[in-house]
Every structure is written in C-alpha cells, then in structure tokens.
Amino acid sequence: MNKLQKLKKIISRFDSCVVAFSGGVDSSFLLKVVRDVLPKNRILAVTAVSDTYTRSELQQAKRFARSIDVIHKVIFTDELKDKNFVKNSIQRCYFCKKELFNNLTGIARRDGFRVCVDASNLDDMRDYRPGSKAKKEFGVKSPLQQAGFTKNDIRLFSKKLNLKTWDLPAMACLASRIPYGEEIHKNTLRKIEKAERFIRALGIDQVRVRYHSDIARIEVRRKDIKRFLKNFFCDKIIRYLKSLGFCYIVLDLEGYRAGSLNERLKQNLAA
C-alpha cells in the first residue's frame, strides 16, 4: 500500500470532516484527496482570514475550492485581540492555532461533522511547532502525518493528480516574519505583506521579508540571489521598501529557508 492509498484509507474512516484549508500546497492536496474519498455533503473546507493571512492566499483558496467542487466557508479570526499573541512569545503559534481550532471544532459540532483535520506533514514535526499542542487539545487530526507524507511527497503526488498547486511557493503566516519578543501590530503585518508582494511582482516567486525593526532582511532562493547583483533591480526594491518605512534593506546570503527565525531559538534550546 503506497502513501496515497494509506491516506485514503485513513480519510474513509472519518465519515465526514471539516478541513482547515489555507489554499497552500499541503491543504490543497489534502482537500483534493478528501474530496476524492468522501461525498461532497460530508466535507466542509474552512479558510480562516485574519491580519496574518494575505489577500492573495484567500483568492487562491477560493479558486481551488471551486475547481474541485467543495463547499467552502470563509471565517474571520482576530488574533490581534489576544494579548498573548500580540506579545509574540515563543508560544505565539499556540495562541494562533488555539483560536483557529476553537472556531473549526465549534463549526464541526454545530453542523454535524465528525472530525476536524489539518494539513500538517512529517516535516512539520522537525521544526519548532507549539501549535501542535493546540491541535492535541482540540482533537484535530493530521492524516498527512499519519500516512507518512513529507512536504516533497505532497508536491510529487499533487503533480501526479494534476493539481496546479503542486509547485506553489511555500506560504506561512505573516507573523512568522517577526522575531519572537517583538510585538505584532497590524501596520507591521501590512508593511511586510506589501514588501513581499512588490518583490514577487518582479518575478521572485519565493520570498520572505523578515522584519527587524527598521531593517528588512530579504530571503529568496539561492538561484535568485544573482538578480540582486543588478543595480536597477536592487534600486527598485530599495526605493519601495524605504517608502514603506524600512531604513536598511539587506539580502540574506543563506537564502530562503522555512522558519529561519527559529534558528536562534533552537540554538538556545540546545545550549
């Protein structure tokens, strides 16, 4: 039995489910497999929109849900009302996921769905993920993890299923660009979103603008770093990011890597 068959077998046991659906590679693949296994009336895809979620991601989620004929509900969460989230401690992700899963499990109970599922995969278990605690508290299932899917597996199987999402750049909550300990504010999140959108419009599909007060630390794939050697390209980015209020614009020579702001945390935990 391959991983996809194992995943389908796991999903078939749920009978009905609410899917936490961001519109990214992982949750799109999960939703497609759920749709292949369960009847339409036993599936509800729920996308939570907040200040940490970009508008482009919402449009992607809506398009994908329509393309596979799934009932799609958009809800609004407000993590910025939670002082624990705003403080941005190393437990930030826990408070965000607690808000999300509280809403999802409430919807499931009200509308008669058996379980809530999310798209966590095996690779997520290798990073610092305090949100997994909230998942356990609310009884949310992670069938991709249970079936043994890595991030690379998800992309490969998405391609085999002809999903247009298979090669989407990795996405993450905008708060993940802000170092732990620095408070999260709406204007900061909007500044980061605008900066990344501008750089993507220049043809850089995978980008993170890490926020360090008046410093914007840009991460892109290694293959794209050479584009920053061109003065006219850099000048465009410098002008725009300075217009947003950044004073210093720097390029991270290590390139893009998921969860780079956890690197110091891991060093401290290992010490």
Secondary structure, DSSP 8 states (H G I E B T S, - for coil): --HHHHHHHHHHTTSSEEEE--SSHHHHHHHHHHHHHS-GGGEEEEEEE-TTS-HHHHHHHHHHHHHTT--EEEEE--GGG-HHHHTT-TTHHHHHHHHHHHHHHHHHHHHT-SEEE----GGGGGS--THHHHHHHTT-B-HHHHTT--HHHHHHHHHHTT-GGGG------GGGGS-TTS---HHHHHHHHHHHHHHHHTT--SEEEEEETTEEEEEE-HHHHGGGGSHHHHHHHHHHHHHTT-SEEEE-TT---TTGGGHHHHHHHH-
